[in-house]
Amino acid sequence: MRYPWFRLGVFILIAAWPLYWVYQAWIFALGPDPGKVLLIRLGLGALVLLLVTLGMTPLQRLTGWSGWLIVRRQLGLWCFAYATLHLVAYLFFVLGLDFNQLGVELRKRPYVIVGALAWLVLLALAITSNRASQRKLGKRWRLLHKFVYLVLGLALLHFLWVVRADWEEWAIYAGAGGLLMLCRVPVVARLLKRPSRKRDISRTSA
Amino acid sequence: MIIKVPPASACREFEVTPEATYLSRRALMGGVAALAAASALPAWAAGEAPRYEGVEAGAPPAWLQAKLGQVRWQAVTAPGEAITPYKDATHYNNFYEFGTDKSDPAENAASLKTQPWSVVIEGEVAKPGTYALEDVVKPHELEERIYRLRCVEAWSMVIPWLGFPLADLLKRVEPTSKARYVRFETLQDPASMPGQRSSFSYIRWPYEEGLRLDEAMHPLTLMAVGMYGRELPNQNGAPLRLVVPWKYGFKSIKSIVKISLVAEQPSTTWQSIAPQEYGFYANVNPQVDHPRWTQARERRLPSGLFAPNVRETQMFNGYAEEVASLYAGLDLRKNY
């Protein structure tokens, strides 16, 4: 296994946040409505992790370091884990585990529907994230995992529909997402790769 | 593992006021009464001793200080309700002029300058004018009213306000026969209100709200200048705000600088941003959902992480007996 310490570091860093938040809630540091705060932080956390995951390929191209690609799957799975905790927080704190109400919400509220769709796609990606699935699905695996771009779109829409008065924060996340998608346009992707090569050449000639 | 789910209405142990606190409040009131009887009440005495636990000492302006000795304490109570801790009522606020996070107002509202403060009263009144705040409040006896506050976002609190009925103020300025609605406006001052400087806001400032004249004249409708026995903290709408307990919280406009009596229904901020989500009436109504969430239940704050304090929302926030008659014959599904 390459870069074991880097992988472990990433694991600990991301695992620590939800534990820290629950601890904060425990000591009443999250205010009078800790469930809502947790819900929002987990949702934003999942979105940030999605953006970070999507940032690994461009980073690898820019820097030429393969470590970025090695943690990509782990990051994607963490995104799914946060999204799942976000869902659990919603069921527990917002619905009070009233599953009849969940049926109503899933029929009536577009942002809930979009969020649920995004989670289902993430679930499919998480289930097929192992080597066995890769081998079994072959070429279709790549196609399936391109659906992560759909998740980004759904997640941003889910977020926008929750905004009530000021969309500045949303615009920052959407801007980051747009930039990462731009990196996938073939012309831009090639441009990203070039400077790193030049640097390599200049280094060897120096 | 045994998971115990108590009924929403059950009081938990931490909600019970300690006996010592309860008794000491009585002792304090007795003491205050005795002092008042001896008419030896120095101006600072009533303001210094906090009536509620955990209240930050205020610095009441002179006009309020002069009135704190004669407040009718607990003129309206909320039987069976536990008062929300002061810290929560002052650090979990929607006051978008100071930011959209619940903690933003407490962090940013120190920049609000509440002295001097004047209120423009205009429109269909016999006595329009620009009144200094102390002149607005001076003729009125302050009373304490403990009201439930239900936010449209499905959380709620119980808050002891200090104020006087809006009806008394309106009577003083003598609405004309053409006056049918009251329009209110919050201060617009981007220099002290960072939320008004955001270029991503859907809100067109200043914040505006309105009531039908009969709603404004209703005895429950309060103009508040204080809470928890002290002046209003800035983040709660200092120095003068509206409190309409049977409507969603956004109707209870903060930091009022203008009151206009008008003939036509005024436009209101939330209604103008999203008319399908927020109506002019905005009466608390568990049967009419907000399009994005249910209004059937509410989280009474503080709501614990592992013991969410979720309860059924009451029609007109529990004030149906007093206010339902205002809406006789009105389709509350259409007029939400």
Contacts between the chains, C-beta under 8 A, distances in Angstrom:
chain1	res1	chain2	res2	distance
A	22	B	305	7.5
A	25	B	305	4.3
A	26	B	305	7.1
A	30	B	305	7.9
A	31	B	88	7.1
A	31	B	91	6.3
A	31	B	92	5.4
A	31	B	102	6.7
A	31	B	103	6.8
A	32	B	84	7.5
A	32	B	85	7.6
A	32	B	88	3.8
A	32	B	91	7.9
A	32	B	92	5.1
A	32	B	301	3.9
A	32	B	302	3.7
A	32	B	303	6.7
A	33	B	92	6.6
A	33	B	102	7.6
A	33	B	155	6.0
A	33	B	299	6.3
A	33	B	301	5.6
A	33	B	302	7.4
A	33	B	303	5.6
A	34	B	303	7.6
A	34	B	304	7.3
A	34	B	305	4.6
A	35	B	299	7.6
A	35	B	303	6.4
A	35	B	305	6.0
A	35	B	308	5.8
A	36	B	155	7.7
A	36	B	299	7.6
A	38	B	305	7.3
A	92	B	308	7.4
A	93	B	308	5.8
A	94	B	293	7.8
A	96	B	297	7.3
A	96	B	308	6.2
A	96	B	310	4.9
A	101	B	294	6.7
A	104	B	294	7.4
A	105	B	294	7.6
A	108	B	289	7.6
A	108	B	291	7.8
A	109	B	291	7.4
A	109	B	292	5.8
A	109	B	293	7.2
A	111	B	292	6.4
A	161	B	292	7.4
A	162	B	292	7.5
A	164	B	100	7.7
A	164	B	202	7.9
A	164	B	274	8.0
A	165	B	96	5.5
A	165	B	100	6.0
A	165	B	201	6.1
A	165	B	202	5.2
A	165	B	203	5.4
A	165	B	273	6.9
A	166	B	96	7.1
A	166	B	100	4.8
A	166	B	195	7.4
A	166	B	198	5.6
A	166	B	200	5.4
A	166	B	201	4.6
A	166	B	202	6.9
A	166	B	203	7.6
A	167	B	200	5.1
A	167	B	202	7.3
A	168	B	198	5.8
A	168	B	199	7.8
A	168	B	200	3.5
A	168	B	201	7.8
A	171	B	200	6.0
